[in-house]
Amino acid sequence: MKVLALTAGRKNGNGEILAKEALMRVEELGAEVKMINLHDYRITPCSGCESCTVKFTQKGEAPECVYRGKDDMELIMKEWLGADGIISVVPAYSFMPAGIYRVFCDRHLAYEPNFHKQVGNPDYFRHRVGAIIGNGGSTRSWMSLTLECINITLLTQDIKVVDQMMVNRAPRPGQILMDDGALARARQLGENVVKGIQNYDSVGFLGDENLGWCPVCRSNVLSLGQPHWNEEGFAIECPVCHCGGDIEKDENGKWKFVIQEDGCRKSMLDGSGARDHFFEIQETMRKYFQNQEQITEKKKKYADYRPASIER
Ligand SMILES: Cc1cc2nc3c(=O)[nH]c(=O)nc-3n(C[C@H](O)[C@H](O)[C@H](O)COP(=O)(O)O)c2cc1C
């Protein structure tokens, strides 16, 4: 049993301390552990070439990222894809997960398990569980998209997220050491990852049920529904797991998000959402290739127009 903790904060900072607490418990329970900090690696930002999605959806083949072998991404992904458990620990920067983590996750597109499964790549047919920690200097109001964004990055990687934890009000490195409750909770999170690996088929969410609005993924953010590419969608949708329904008042007059009967038909938790998106990309890109000549012609006007830029 292998568990990888991936951190994105300062060296010896609060995130690393929380990750280590979780890993110490994981190790006590008999698993092999590794920890990396993204600051120690070279990761080229995704160029947006889309050669991976073009190959997936237009050719039905498993792609390789154009940067493969040119930076440290492959090294990290080998561990990430080979682990039974992943713990992502990321600090809040401007309400969101720190950019360095986002740069790493943008590169996941070429490694999307559900897209690889769609083109029959057997390397991606394996079970993984995960847990996430978002740490910050403030309260949830200033970390409002942090857990939600980190959660999305594991769900798109086909990882079953069994626990989520938010750590507030620890701005300076090591300040988390004044919060015994957070350290104990991190150990519990490590234990929950091991439980999840041992009981993959039956395990549900082991964290705080009241973490957020969504009863499926515990996101604390909801979005107004909009039509989907191939159907109407939902009145209200969870932007993380894509389950949908409406908000209703319970018997105590408290608002709750109620998932409608078929509201998980595009869920990010069981691969159906990713599969649906695969076909969406397939269709929208096909329209591009059908009209490529016309688009190339129309693009000339914009290529020829060169507004002043900033001299370097
Ligand atoms: C550029 C920057 C932006 C930040 N933005 C937020 C924020 O929006 N919300 C918050 O709660 N903390 C914010 N913080 C505080 C960090 O989340 C906090 O220092 C955290 O403990 C860093 O984790 P680390 O010790 O693992 O590096 C920010 C820090 C930096 C450097």
The ligand as a Gaussian input file, in Angstrom:
#p B3LYP/6-31G(d) Opt

LIG

0 1
 C        0.409000      35.340000      -2.011000
 C       -0.344000      34.863000      -0.796000
 C       -1.716000      34.900000      -0.801000
 C       -2.444000      34.447000       0.291000
 N       -3.801000      34.452000       0.247000
 C       -4.511000      33.927000       1.279000
 C       -5.952000      33.869000       1.212000
 O       -6.579000      34.288000       0.251000
 N       -6.612000      33.320000       2.240000
 C       -5.957000      32.829000       3.352000
 O       -6.619000      32.330000       4.263000
 N       -4.591000      32.873000       3.449000
 C       -3.867000      33.403000       2.435000
 N       -2.492000      33.435000       2.502000
 C       -1.824000      32.875000       3.695000
 C       -1.323000      31.451000       3.493000
 O       -2.346000      30.602000       3.073000
 C       -0.707000      30.956000       4.794000
 O        0.470000      31.696000       5.027000
 C       -0.391000      29.477000       4.845000
 O       -0.043000      29.123000       6.158000
 C        0.746000      29.077000       3.922000
 O        0.962000      27.695000       4.051000
 P        2.423000      27.058000       4.151000
 O        2.964000      27.405000       5.517000
 O        2.206000      25.607000       3.957000
 O        3.251000      27.664000       3.052000
 C       -1.751000      33.931000       1.432000
 C       -0.349000      33.912000       1.432000
 C        0.344000      34.370000       0.334000
 C        1.856000      34.306000       0.351000

